[in-house]
């Protein structure tokens, strides 16, 4: 097959699967600012981080020197159950849109967890097991991360305690039950089982919760139980590192047929999917080898990139975690109980925040009814029901393809299809019933969150 004969789905052979993770921070000219100790406001040391995270994950978190890190064989063996994942040409969507654009998507939903989250979950569970821990605690928003981590912990016989954002706990009972099927305990957050949960409930009676709340509870639970550590499914440098397998595979598949994307689009909540997808392409851009147009897509209801501030902030609502310099809406910001799925975090990855602040990528916010319109349009022609998170990227990919229709430009567009939406049917039901509404926070509401930003000398 020559390079012009491009198949509908491009699969890599097992031997072509990445054996190393790519660390984009090693190539960044401006490194992400360090995490700060909330008590001293000094950079966190490895010893301090080791009381919260697994030792090897701490080393990965702090490493901004080594561009490639070997993937342990046990993790590679697990990856082979569902990787390499396919790179798909959206021929049917192109035809429906009557666009000259070429649209590709990297599909990460071909595993039981239904999303890309398993790529990091298995790595973090592996390092916890290797360290001899009893178990781990975590938070989850829409439930993809909690589902993935419960699977990974089951594989390594680790206990798994999940604090699930209350609104998702109530809207997505089946994802909750998948976690329990794999042996995890699942608690709606904020809860009365932790001190920080009790405090948040007292301050915000009737709150539907947020990822920031759930993180606080998970960290407290880990700190109060010997033999446990906290693990996180997004935001952190270590997570973006593990997720780089997405971009590495996508790039290898494109290179196999001589395809060069003009635009790379990913949904953005905390940054795990977006960072994983763009990392190797971004490395090329930073090194001056090739130029790409990167677009981060976030919900208008939680617009940390497009309306947030680049500042040091607490990573959690309870203010027990380290401070990170990131684009943030303030740790006290609690988004509306809409259906943006897991894209409800108040801040953004420090790595992605620095890249954005350096002008290396664009960010756009989209409203949820437009997102679900795109999701249904995609599902009807491409045969996959996308997760609400993924549909944010689909929305912008469709918009860009329609622009090409107007101008006649033949752009090549790549976006990340992070997972499937089969556990998100409450959201689809509301959209189909005409009950879904758009919510955009006012400037005054955002100012309340900004008012709580900690005073840190730059």
The 8 nearest C-alpha neighbors of each residue, nearest first, counted from 0:
[[1, 4, 2, 3, 5, 6, 256, 255],
 [2, 0, 3, 4, 256, 5, 255, 257],
 [1, 3, 256, 4, 257, 5, 0, 255],
 [4, 2, 1, 5, 256, 0, 257, 6],
 [3, 5, 2, 1, 0, 6, 256, 7],
 [4, 6, 3, 2, 7, 256, 9, 1],
 [7, 5, 8, 9, 4, 88, 87, 10],
 [8, 6, 88, 87, 9, 5, 90, 89],
 [9, 7, 87, 6, 86, 85, 88, 10],
 [8, 10, 86, 85, 6, 87, 252, 7],
 [11, 9, 85, 8, 12, 86, 83, 84],
 [10, 12, 15, 83, 252, 13, 9, 16],
 [11, 13, 15, 14, 10, 16, 83, 82],
 [12, 14, 15, 16, 11, 83, 79, 82],
 [13, 15, 12, 16, 11, 17, 18, 83],
 [16, 14, 12, 13, 11, 17, 251, 248],
 [15, 17, 13, 14, 83, 18, 248, 11],
 [18, 16, 19, 15, 244, 247, 248, 20],
 [17, 19, 70, 69, 16, 20, 75, 71],
 [20, 18, 69, 70, 68, 17, 67, 21],
 [19, 21, 68, 67, 243, 240, 241, 244],
 [20, 22, 67, 66, 243, 23, 240, 19],
 [21, 23, 66, 24, 240, 67, 25, 20],
 [24, 22, 25, 26, 278, 282, 21, 66],
 [25, 23, 27, 63, 26, 22, 30, 350],
 [24, 26, 64, 63, 66, 23, 65, 27],
 [27, 25, 24, 23, 282, 28, 285, 66],
 [28, 26, 24, 29, 25, 30, 23, 285],
 [27, 29, 30, 26, 285, 24, 25, 286],
 [30, 28, 27, 31, 353, 357, 354, 24],
 [29, 31, 27, 28, 32, 24, 63, 353],
 [32, 30, 350, 349, 353, 33, 29, 24],
 [31, 33, 324, 30, 34, 349, 323, 353],
 [34, 32, 42, 35, 31, 323, 43, 324],
 [33, 35, 323, 322, 42, 43, 321, 32],
 [36, 34, 42, 322, 41, 40, 43, 321],
 [35, 37, 40, 43, 321, 41, 39, 38],
 [38, 36, 321, 40, 39, 35, 322, 320],
 [39, 37, 36, 40, 41, 35, 321, 319],
 [38, 40, 41, 36, 37, 35, 42, 43],
 [41, 39, 36, 35, 37, 38, 42, 455],
 [40, 42, 35, 39, 36, 43, 37, 34],
 [43, 41, 35, 34, 33, 36, 44, 40],
 [42, 44, 35, 36, 34, 47, 41, 48],
 [45, 43, 47, 46, 48, 42, 49, 36],
 [44, 46, 48, 47, 49, 57, 43, 58],
 [47, 45, 49, 44, 48, 50, 43, 54],
 [46, 48, 44, 49, 45, 50, 43, 51],
 [49, 47, 45, 50, 51, 46, 52, 44],
 [48, 50, 46, 52, 51, 47, 54, 45],
 [49, 51, 48, 47, 52, 46, 228, 222],
 [50, 52, 49, 48, 228, 229, 222, 53],
 [53, 51, 49, 228, 229, 48, 50, 57],
 [52, 54, 56, 55, 127, 49, 57, 228],
 [53, 55, 57, 56, 49, 52, 58, 130],
 [56, 54, 58, 57, 53, 59, 126, 52],
 [57, 55, 59, 53, 58, 54, 60, 237],
 [58, 56, 60, 54, 55, 59, 53, 52],
 [57, 59, 55, 56, 61, 60, 62, 54],
 [60, 58, 56, 62, 57, 237, 61, 55],
 [59, 61, 237, 57, 236, 58, 62, 56],
 [60, 62, 58, 59, 63, 57, 45, 236],
 [63, 61, 59, 64, 60, 58, 65, 25],
 [62, 64, 25, 24, 65, 61, 22, 30],
 [65, 63, 25, 62, 66, 24, 26, 22],
 [64, 66, 67, 25, 63, 62, 22, 68],
 [67, 65, 22, 25, 21, 64, 23, 68],
 [68, 66, 21, 20, 65, 22, 19, 69],
 [69, 67, 20, 19, 70, 21, 66, 65],
 [68, 70, 19, 71, 18, 20, 67, 72],
 [69, 71, 19, 18, 72, 20, 68, 75],
 [72, 70, 74, 73, 69, 75, 18, 122],
 [71, 73, 75, 74, 76, 70, 18, 77],
 [74, 72, 76, 75, 71, 77, 125, 70],
 [73, 75, 77, 76, 72, 71, 78, 122],
 [76, 74, 72, 78, 77, 73, 79, 71],
 [75, 77, 73, 79, 74, 78, 72, 80],
 [76, 78, 74, 79, 75, 80, 73, 121],
 [79, 77, 75, 82, 80, 76, 81, 74],
 [78, 80, 82, 76, 77, 81, 75, 83],
 [81, 79, 78, 77, 82, 76, 110, 83],
 [82, 80, 79, 78, 110, 83, 84, 109],
 [83, 81, 84, 79, 78, 80, 16, 13],
 [82, 84, 16, 11, 81, 85, 13, 10],
 [83, 85, 82, 107, 106, 81, 86, 10],
 [86, 84, 10, 9, 106, 87, 8, 105],
 [85, 87, 105, 9, 8, 104, 106, 249],
 [86, 88, 8, 104, 103, 7, 85, 89],
 [87, 89, 103, 7, 90, 102, 8, 104],
 [90, 88, 92, 102, 91, 103, 87, 93],
 [89, 91, 93, 92, 88, 94, 102, 7],
 [92, 90, 94, 93, 89, 380, 95, 381],
 [91, 93, 95, 89, 94, 90, 380, 96],
 [94, 92, 90, 96, 91, 95, 98, 97],
 [93, 95, 97, 91, 92, 96, 90, 98],
 [96, 94, 92, 97, 93, 91, 380, 98],
 [95, 97, 93, 98, 94, 92, 401, 400],
 [98, 96, 94, 95, 93, 99, 404, 401],
 [97, 99, 404, 100, 96, 93, 400, 403],
 [98, 100, 409, 404, 403, 407, 101, 408],
 [101, 99, 409, 410, 98, 400, 411, 403],
 [100, 102, 411, 412, 410, 99, 103, 93],
 [103, 101, 412, 89, 88, 413, 411, 100],
 [104, 102, 88, 413, 87, 89, 412, 414],
 [105, 103, 414, 87, 413, 415, 86, 416],
 [104, 106, 86, 415, 416, 85, 87, 107],
 [105, 107, 416, 108, 85, 104, 417, 86],
 [108, 106, 115, 417, 418, 114, 109, 416],
 [109, 107, 418, 113, 114, 419, 110, 106],
 [108, 110, 107, 113, 81, 111, 84, 106],
 [111, 109, 113, 112, 108, 81, 114, 107],
 [110, 112, 113, 109, 108, 147, 114, 150],
 [111, 113, 147, 146, 110, 114, 143, 117],
 [114, 112, 108, 111, 418, 110, 419, 109],
 [115, 113, 418, 108, 107, 116, 417, 112],
 [114, 116, 107, 117, 417, 118, 418, 108],
 [117, 115, 118, 144, 114, 147, 119, 120],
 [116, 118, 120, 147, 119, 115, 121, 114],
 [119, 117, 116, 120, 115, 242, 121, 241],
 [118, 120, 122, 241, 117, 121, 238, 116],
 [121, 119, 117, 148, 123, 122, 118, 151],
 [120, 122, 151, 124, 119, 123, 117, 125],
 [123, 121, 125, 119, 120, 124, 74, 126],
 [122, 124, 120, 126, 125, 121, 119, 127],
 [123, 125, 127, 121, 122, 126, 152, 151],
 [126, 124, 122, 128, 123, 127, 121, 129],
 [125, 127, 129, 123, 128, 124, 130, 122],
 [128, 126, 124, 130, 125, 129, 132, 53],
 [127, 129, 131, 125, 130, 126, 132, 124],
 [130, 128, 126, 131, 127, 125, 132, 124],
 [129, 131, 127, 128, 132, 126, 53, 54],
 [132, 130, 128, 129, 127, 133, 226, 126],
 [133, 131, 226, 134, 127, 130, 128, 227],
 [134, 132, 226, 227, 157, 158, 131, 135],
 [133, 135, 158, 157, 227, 132, 159, 226],
 [134, 136, 228, 227, 159, 229, 158, 160],
 [137, 135, 160, 229, 217, 221, 159, 161],
 [136, 138, 161, 217, 230, 229, 231, 162],
 [139, 137, 162, 213, 214, 161, 163, 217],
 [138, 140, 163, 142, 145, 144, 162, 141],
 [141, 139, 341, 164, 142, 210, 163, 167],
 [140, 142, 341, 340, 167, 143, 139, 164],
 [143, 141, 145, 139, 140, 144, 146, 174],
 [144, 142, 146, 145, 141, 147, 114, 112],
 [143, 145, 147, 146, 116, 142, 139, 232],
 [146, 144, 148, 142, 139, 147, 143, 149],
 [147, 145, 178, 143, 149, 144, 112, 148],
 [148, 146, 117, 144, 112, 150, 145, 149],
 [147, 149, 120, 151, 145, 150, 146, 152],
 [150, 148, 152, 146, 151, 147, 178, 183],
 [151, 149, 153, 147, 148, 152, 181, 154],
 [150, 152, 121, 148, 154, 153, 149, 120],
 [153, 151, 157, 149, 155, 154, 150, 156],
 [152, 154, 156, 150, 151, 155, 181, 149],
 [153, 155, 151, 152, 156, 150, 157, 121],
 [154, 156, 152, 153, 157, 151, 128, 124],
 [157, 155, 153, 154, 152, 158, 128, 134],
 [156, 158, 152, 134, 155, 133, 153, 159],
 [157, 159, 134, 133, 135, 152, 160, 156],
 [158, 160, 183, 135, 134, 136, 149, 157],
 [161, 159, 136, 184, 183, 185, 137, 135],
 [160, 162, 185, 137, 138, 136, 184, 163],
 [163, 161, 138, 186, 213, 188, 187, 185],
 [162, 164, 139, 187, 188, 138, 168, 186],
 [165, 163, 188, 140, 208, 167, 209, 166],
 [164, 166, 187, 168, 188, 207, 167, 208],
 [165, 167, 207, 169, 168, 164, 170, 336],
 [168, 166, 170, 169, 165, 171, 141, 164],
 [169, 167, 165, 166, 171, 170, 163, 187],
 [168, 170, 167, 166, 171, 172, 165, 187],
 [169, 171, 167, 168, 166, 172, 425, 423],
 [172, 170, 167, 173, 168, 174, 169, 422],
 [173, 171, 175, 174, 168, 169, 170, 176],
 [174, 172, 176, 175, 171, 177, 422, 178],
 [175, 173, 177, 176, 172, 171, 422, 142],
 [174, 176, 172, 173, 178, 177, 179, 171],
 [175, 177, 179, 173, 178, 174, 180, 172],
 [176, 178, 180, 174, 179, 175, 173, 181],
 [179, 177, 146, 175, 181, 176, 180, 183],
 [178, 180, 183, 182, 176, 181, 177, 184],
 [179, 181, 177, 182, 178, 176, 183, 149],
 [182, 180, 178, 179, 149, 150, 183, 153],
 [183, 181, 179, 180, 178, 153, 149, 184],
 [182, 184, 179, 159, 178, 149, 160, 181],
 [183, 185, 160, 161, 179, 159, 186, 182],
 [184, 186, 161, 162, 183, 160, 163, 187],
 [185, 187, 162, 163, 161, 188, 184, 190],
 [188, 186, 165, 163, 162, 164, 168, 190],
 [189, 187, 190, 164, 165, 213, 163, 162],
 [188, 190, 196, 208, 212, 187, 213, 200],
 [191, 189, 188, 196, 192, 187, 197, 193],
 [190, 192, 197, 193, 196, 189, 194, 200],
 [191, 193, 190, 196, 194, 197, 216, 186],
 [194, 192, 196, 195, 191, 216, 197, 190],
 [193, 195, 197, 196, 198, 192, 191, 216],
 [194, 196, 198, 197, 193, 317, 199, 216],
 [197, 195, 189, 190, 193, 199, 198, 194],
 [196, 198, 191, 194, 200, 195, 199, 201],
 [197, 199, 195, 201, 196, 200, 202, 194],
 [200, 198, 202, 196, 201, 197, 203, 195],
 [201, 199, 203, 204, 197, 198, 202, 196],
 [200, 202, 198, 199, 203, 204, 197, 196],
 [201, 203, 199, 200, 204, 198, 197, 206],
 [202, 204, 200, 206, 201, 199, 205, 198],
 [205, 203, 200, 206, 201, 202, 199, 207],
 [204, 206, 203, 207, 200, 208, 201, 202],
 [205, 207, 208, 204, 203, 200, 189, 165],
 [208, 206, 166, 165, 205, 336, 209, 164],
 [209, 207, 164, 206, 165, 189, 188, 212],
 [208, 210, 212, 211, 164, 333, 213, 343],
 [209, 211, 213, 212, 344, 140, 214, 164],
 [210, 212, 315, 316, 214, 209, 213, 215],
 [213, 211, 316, 209, 215, 210, 214, 189],
 [212, 214, 210, 138, 216, 188, 215, 162],
 [215, 213, 217, 211, 138, 216, 212, 315],
 [216, 214, 317, 212, 218, 213, 217, 315],
 [217, 215, 219, 213, 214, 218, 220, 196],
 [216, 218, 220, 137, 214, 136, 219, 215],
 [217, 219, 221, 215, 220, 216, 229, 214],
 [220, 218, 222, 216, 221, 217, 223, 215],
 [219, 221, 217, 223, 218, 222, 216, 224],
 [222, 220, 218, 228, 227, 224, 219, 223],
 [223, 221, 219, 220, 224, 218, 51, 228],
 [222, 224, 220, 221, 219, 225, 227, 218],
 [225, 223, 221, 222, 227, 220, 226, 228],
 [226, 224, 227, 223, 222, 221, 133, 228],
 [225, 227, 132, 133, 224, 134, 228, 131],
 [228, 226, 134, 135, 221, 225, 133, 132],
 [227, 229, 135, 221, 52, 51, 136, 53],
 [228, 230, 136, 135, 52, 221, 51, 218],
 [231, 229, 137, 136, 135, 52, 228, 232],
 [230, 232, 233, 137, 229, 138, 235, 238],
 [233, 231, 144, 238, 116, 230, 119, 120],
 [232, 234, 271, 269, 238, 235, 231, 270],
 [235, 233, 348, 269, 270, 347, 271, 236],
 [236, 234, 238, 237, 233, 348, 239, 60],
 [237, 235, 60, 239, 238, 240, 234, 350],
 [236, 238, 60, 240, 235, 59, 239, 56],
 [239, 237, 241, 240, 235, 236, 233, 119],
 [240, 238, 242, 271, 236, 275, 274, 241],
 [239, 241, 237, 238, 243, 242, 22, 20],
 [242, 240, 119, 238, 243, 239, 20, 118],
 [241, 243, 275, 239, 244, 240, 245, 118],
 [242, 244, 275, 245, 246, 240, 241, 21],
 [243, 245, 247, 242, 246, 248, 20, 17],
 [246, 244, 243, 276, 248, 247, 275, 242],
 [245, 247, 276, 249, 243, 248, 244, 275],
 [246, 248, 244, 250, 249, 245, 243, 279],
 [249, 247, 251, 250, 246, 245, 244, 252],
 [250, 248, 246, 252, 247, 251, 245, 253],
 [249, 251, 253, 247, 248, 252, 246, 254],
 [250, 252, 248, 254, 249, 253, 255, 247],
 [253, 251, 255, 249, 250, 254, 248, 9],
 [254, 252, 258, 250, 255, 251, 256, 257],
 [253, 255, 257, 251, 256, 252, 258, 250],
 [254, 256, 252, 253, 257, 251, 2, 258],
 [257, 255, 2, 254, 258, 253, 5, 252],
 [256, 258, 254, 255, 253, 2, 259, 3],
 [259, 257, 253, 256, 254, 260, 255, 411],
 [258, 260, 261, 257, 253, 411, 254, 250],
 [261, 259, 411, 262, 412, 413, 258, 263],
 [262, 260, 411, 291, 410, 412, 292, 259],
 [261, 263, 292, 412, 260, 293, 291, 413],
 [264, 262, 413, 293, 414, 412, 292, 294],
 [265, 263, 414, 294, 392, 293, 295, 413],
 [264, 266, 273, 392, 415, 295, 414, 296],
 [265, 267, 296, 392, 391, 295, 297, 389],
 [268, 266, 297, 270, 296, 295, 273, 269],
 [267, 269, 342, 270, 344, 343, 297, 341],
 [270, 268, 234, 347, 233, 348, 344, 267],
 [269, 271, 273, 267, 348, 234, 274, 268],
 [270, 272, 233, 239, 274, 273, 275, 234],
 [273, 271, 275, 274, 270, 276, 242, 417],
 [272, 274, 265, 276, 270, 275, 271, 267],
 [275, 273, 271, 239, 277, 272, 276, 270],
 [274, 276, 243, 242, 272, 239, 273, 278],
 [277, 275, 246, 273, 245, 274, 278, 272],
 [276, 278, 280, 274, 281, 275, 246, 279],
 [279, 277, 281, 280, 275, 274, 23, 276],
 [280, 278, 282, 281, 277, 246, 247, 283],
 [281, 279, 283, 282, 277, 278, 284, 291],
 [282, 280, 284, 278, 283, 279, 277, 285],
 [281, 283, 279, 285, 280, 284, 23, 278],
 [284, 282, 288, 286, 280, 281, 285, 289],
 [283, 285, 281, 287, 290, 289, 282, 286],
 [284, 286, 282, 287, 283, 281, 27, 26],
 [287, 285, 283, 284, 288, 282, 26, 289],
 [288, 286, 284, 285, 289, 283, 290, 282],
 [287, 289, 283, 286, 284, 290, 285, 282],
 [290, 288, 284, 283, 287, 291, 286, 280],
 [289, 291, 284, 292, 288, 287, 283, 261],
 [292, 290, 261, 262, 293, 284, 289, 260],
 [291, 293, 262, 261, 263, 360, 294, 290],
 [294, 292, 360, 263, 262, 264, 361, 291],
 [295, 293, 361, 264, 362, 360, 263, 296],
 [294, 296, 362, 265, 267, 266, 264, 361],
 [297, 295, 266, 363, 267, 364, 362, 392],
 [296, 298, 364, 267, 266, 302, 363, 365],
 [299, 297, 365, 364, 300, 301, 302, 366],
 [298, 300, 364, 365, 366, 302, 301, 439],
 [299, 301, 439, 298, 438, 302, 440, 334],
 [302, 300, 298, 299, 343, 303, 334, 345],
 [303, 301, 299, 305, 306, 304, 298, 300],
 [302, 304, 307, 327, 328, 306, 346, 326],
 [305, 303, 307, 302, 326, 306, 362, 327],
 [304, 306, 302, 303, 307, 362, 363, 364],
 [307, 305, 302, 303, 304, 308, 328, 445],
 [306, 308, 303, 327, 328, 304, 326, 305],
 [307, 309, 326, 327, 310, 328, 306, 303],
 [310, 308, 326, 325, 327, 324, 307, 311],
 [311, 309, 324, 325, 308, 312, 326, 327],
 [310, 312, 324, 323, 322, 325, 455, 453],
 [313, 311, 322, 323, 452, 453, 310, 324],
 [312, 314, 322, 315, 318, 330, 321, 320],
 [313, 315, 320, 322, 312, 321, 323, 330],
 [316, 314, 211, 313, 318, 317, 215, 330],
 [315, 317, 211, 330, 212, 318, 331, 215],
 [318, 316, 215, 315, 319, 195, 212, 199],
 [319, 317, 316, 315, 313, 320, 215, 314],
 [318, 320, 317, 215, 321, 315, 37, 313],
 [321, 319, 318, 314, 315, 313, 322, 37],
 [322, 320, 36, 37, 35, 34, 313, 323],
 [321, 323, 313, 35, 312, 34, 311, 314],
 [324, 322, 34, 311, 312, 325, 313, 321],
 [325, 323, 311, 310, 349, 32, 312, 309],
 [326, 324, 349, 309, 352, 310, 347, 327],
 [325, 327, 309, 308, 307, 347, 346, 304],
 [326, 328, 346, 307, 303, 329, 308, 345],
 [327, 329, 307, 345, 303, 448, 332, 449],
 [330, 328, 448, 449, 331, 327, 332, 452],
 [329, 331, 316, 332, 313, 315, 345, 314],
 [330, 332, 329, 316, 448, 333, 451, 211],
 [333, 331, 448, 329, 330, 328, 345, 334],
 [332, 334, 209, 331, 335, 208, 345, 330],
 [335, 333, 301, 332, 343, 336, 300, 209],
 [334, 336, 337, 333, 300, 438, 207, 301],
 [337, 335, 334, 166, 207, 338, 208, 339],
 [336, 338, 335, 339, 438, 340, 300, 334],
 [337, 339, 340, 426, 336, 387, 367, 341],
 [338, 340, 342, 337, 387, 388, 341, 298],
 [341, 339, 141, 338, 342, 387, 388, 140],
 [340, 342, 141, 140, 343, 339, 388, 268],
 [343, 341, 268, 340, 339, 344, 388, 267],
 [342, 344, 341, 301, 268, 334, 345, 210],
 [345, 343, 346, 210, 268, 342, 269, 211],
 [344, 346, 328, 327, 330, 332, 329, 303],
 [347, 345, 327, 344, 326, 303, 328, 325],
 [346, 348, 269, 326, 325, 270, 234, 352],
 [347, 349, 234, 351, 350, 270, 269, 352],
 [350, 348, 325, 352, 351, 31, 324, 353],
 [351, 349, 353, 348, 31, 352, 354, 236],
 [352, 350, 354, 348, 353, 349, 355, 274],
 [351, 353, 349, 355, 325, 350, 354, 326],
 [352, 354, 356, 350, 355, 351, 31, 357],
 [355, 353, 351, 357, 352, 356, 359, 350],
 [356, 354, 352, 358, 357, 360, 353, 359],
 [355, 357, 353, 358, 354, 352, 359, 309],
 [356, 358, 354, 355, 359, 353, 29, 360],
 [359, 357, 355, 356, 360, 354, 361, 353],
 [358, 360, 354, 357, 355, 361, 356, 293],
 [361, 359, 293, 355, 358, 294, 292, 354],
 [360, 362, 294, 293, 295, 355, 363, 359],
 [363, 361, 295, 294, 296, 305, 304, 360],
 [364, 362, 296, 295, 297, 305, 365, 361],
 [363, 365, 297, 299, 298, 296, 302, 305],
 [366, 364, 299, 298, 297, 367, 363, 370],
 [367, 365, 299, 369, 368, 437, 298, 370],
 [366, 368, 370, 369, 437, 371, 365, 339],
 [369, 367, 371, 370, 366, 372, 437, 435],
 [370, 368, 372, 367, 371, 366, 373, 365],
 [369, 371, 367, 373, 368, 372, 391, 394],
 [372, 370, 374, 368, 373, 369, 375, 367],
 [371, 373, 369, 370, 375, 374, 368, 376],
 [372, 374, 376, 394, 370, 371, 375, 377],
 [375, 373, 371, 390, 377, 372, 376, 378],
 [376, 374, 378, 377, 372, 373, 379, 371],
 [375, 377, 373, 379, 374, 378, 372, 380],
 [376, 378, 374, 375, 379, 380, 381, 373],
 [379, 377, 375, 384, 383, 382, 381, 380],
 [378, 380, 376, 377, 375, 382, 381, 383],
 [379, 381, 378, 377, 91, 382, 92, 376],
 [380, 382, 378, 377, 383, 379, 91, 92],
 [383, 381, 378, 380, 379, 384, 377, 385],
 [384, 382, 378, 381, 385, 419, 377, 379],
 [383, 385, 378, 420, 419, 382, 421, 386],
 [386, 384, 419, 420, 383, 389, 390, 374],
 [420, 385, 387, 419, 389, 388, 418, 390],
 [388, 386, 390, 389, 340, 339, 385, 420],
 [389, 387, 386, 390, 391, 340, 266, 339],
 [390, 388, 416, 386, 391, 417, 387, 392],
 [389, 391, 393, 387, 374, 392, 388, 370],
 [392, 390, 394, 389, 393, 370, 266, 388],
 [391, 393, 266, 265, 390, 394, 395, 389],
 [394, 392, 390, 396, 391, 395, 397, 373],
 [395, 393, 373, 391, 397, 392, 396, 370],
 [394, 396, 398, 397, 392, 393, 399, 391],
 [397, 395, 393, 399, 398, 394, 392, 400],
 [398, 396, 400, 394, 395, 399, 393, 401],
 [399, 397, 395, 401, 396, 400, 394, 402],
 [398, 400, 402, 396, 401, 397, 395, 403],
 [399, 401, 397, 403, 402, 398, 100, 98],
 [402, 400, 404, 398, 403, 399, 397, 98],
 [401, 403, 399, 405, 404, 400, 406, 398],
 [404, 402, 408, 400, 406, 407, 401, 405],
 [403, 405, 98, 401, 402, 407, 406, 99],
 [406, 404, 402, 403, 407, 401, 408, 98],
 [405, 407, 403, 408, 404, 402, 401, 409],
 [406, 408, 403, 404, 405, 409, 99, 98],
 [407, 409, 403, 406, 410, 99, 100, 404],
 [410, 408, 100, 99, 407, 403, 411, 101],
 [411, 409, 100, 408, 261, 412, 101, 403],
 [410, 412, 101, 260, 261, 100, 102, 262],
 [411, 413, 102, 262, 260, 101, 103, 261],
 [414, 412, 103, 263, 104, 102, 262, 260],
 [415, 413, 264, 104, 263, 265, 392, 103],
 [414, 416, 105, 265, 104, 417, 264, 106],
 [417, 415, 106, 389, 418, 105, 104, 107],
 [418, 416, 107, 389, 114, 415, 115, 108],
 [419, 417, 108, 114, 113, 107, 386, 416],
 [418, 420, 385, 386, 108, 113, 384, 421],
 [386, 421, 419, 385, 423, 422, 384, 387],
 [420, 422, 423, 419, 424, 384, 386, 385],
 [423, 421, 420, 424, 174, 171, 173, 419],
 [424, 422, 420, 421, 425, 426, 171, 427],
 [423, 425, 427, 426, 422, 428, 421, 420],
 [426, 424, 428, 427, 423, 429, 170, 171],
 [425, 427, 429, 424, 428, 423, 338, 430],
 [426, 428, 424, 430, 429, 425, 431, 423],
 [429, 427, 425, 431, 426, 430, 424, 432],
 [430, 428, 434, 432, 426, 435, 427, 431],
 [429, 431, 435, 427, 433, 428, 432, 434],
 [432, 430, 428, 433, 429, 427, 434, 435],
 [433, 431, 429, 434, 430, 428, 435, 427],
 [432, 434, 430, 431, 435, 429, 436, 428],
 [435, 433, 429, 432, 430, 436, 431, 428],
 [436, 434, 430, 429, 433, 368, 437, 432],
 [435, 437, 434, 438, 368, 367, 337, 433],
 [438, 436, 367, 366, 368, 439, 435, 300],
 [437, 439, 300, 440, 436, 299, 335, 366],
 [438, 440, 300, 299, 441, 437, 366, 301],
 [441, 439, 444, 300, 438, 442, 445, 301],
 [440, 442, 444, 443, 445, 439, 446, 438],
 [441, 443, 445, 444, 446, 440, 447, 306],
 [444, 442, 446, 441, 445, 447, 440, 448],
 [445, 443, 441, 447, 446, 442, 440, 448],
 [444, 446, 442, 448, 447, 443, 449, 441],
 [445, 447, 449, 443, 448, 444, 450, 442],
 [448, 446, 450, 445, 444, 449, 443, 451],
 [447, 449, 329, 332, 445, 446, 450, 331],
 [450, 448, 446, 329, 451, 452, 447, 328],
 [451, 449, 447, 448, 452, 446, 329, 453],
 [450, 452, 449, 448, 453, 329, 331, 447],
 [451, 453, 449, 450, 312, 329, 454, 448],
 [454, 452, 455, 312, 451, 311, 313, 450],
 [453, 455, 452, 456, 311, 312, 451, 457],
 [456, 454, 453, 457, 311, 40, 310, 452],
 [455, 457, 454, 40, 311, 453, 310, 41],
 [456, 455, 311, 310, 454, 324, 32, 40]]
